[in-house]
């Protein structure tokens, strides 16, 4: 998954883009810091070697090693100044949360990668043209190429490798022509040998670019995974059991619209309007919380989710977004436990006298995240929802607390339940009557 594809799927917010760009700047700052360390190390090594074996190097440099050292130190000093300036510019961009232009990045990459080329050109004045190609300076090319990965720009990596390969090959061609009449080992003046070395530098650039792409892909995939987990948590909040939540996070569902067989529960607190009329809003909220706290726990424990709070009740769904295969049974057991728990809490004077009505119906529904980019919620849509709501309302007519449809009864009838058939009842909004059962 690429950065563009994550954006297209809406999983990469602007905040992440800004933070990621700032992290790249920090990474680029680290790259420049490492380069400064490399240049300082090179200076230290050259000076140490010069002190330890000056006479040997004086002979190799045709009695002008001191002149090479002075020139080398001058070039490295200028390079260090440029790198320090580049680091200051990066720091300033970071504070302003700005981004360097592509032209500046390519230019700096070109200048940095040309440092080994300049050192070899200077070295050729003291060692002889062809011998400069076989000094340790050529090992700096791969260092610059590999460090370009810290910019997390594959094109810059390939560009750095191409600059190193072209400059080395052109320098080798020039030096070989300059020493064509000199007596040297054939391998040193073999252009094929130098072309191969140049191609290897280009390959290092391409491989580094590929590694950069992989790093970015892994970063974006990790972000997409975290964003998906956060999206699931935002969608379902605290209204699902930890077991269901873990299952959702493991499966990482798309949450796109899909057809599912579900069992829908509607619960209503009786005479709530009259109760709320005589009490303060704070007292009403405290009352609802005293009921909803254990009701939610019971629904969660029976593998359901609270899909909507309806002020004086809620709608719960069993079988979506995940199912354990016994959705109707889970719903009936949850409903019976809620009724018994309300009676127990009232008897223990833990809640005010309360009576609830619950309706259950099972069937096909369309489930998934519905809304806009600004606000989405997990919705369950279908006739099964409307019928479950109407069934719950019929509790008032029959003086019952738990009514279930024939569909639900057929799914749980082989279990031990005391149920009384009510028969076919006309439900508001439907032409065909619904067979109802009253569960005790």
Secondary structure by P-SEA (a helix, b strand, c coil): ccaaaaaaaccccaaaaaaaaaaaaaaaaaaaaaaaaaaaaaaaaaaaaaaacaaaaaaaacccaaaaaaaaaaaaaaaaaaaaaaaaaaaaaaaacccccaaaaaaaaaaaaaaaaaaaaaaaacccaaaaaacccccaaaaaaaaccccccaaaaaaaaaaaaaaaaaaaaaaaaaacccccccccccaaaaaaaaaaaaaaaaaaaaaaaaaaaaaaaaaaaaaaaaaaaaaccccccaaaaaaaaaacccccbbbbbbbbbbbbbcaaaaaaaaccaaaaaaaaaaacaaaaaaaaaacccccccccccbbbbccccccccaaaaaaaaaaaaaaaaaaaaaaacccccbbbbbbbbbbbbbbcccccccccccccccaaaaaaaaaaaacccccccccccaaaaaaccccccccccccccccccccbbbbbbbcc
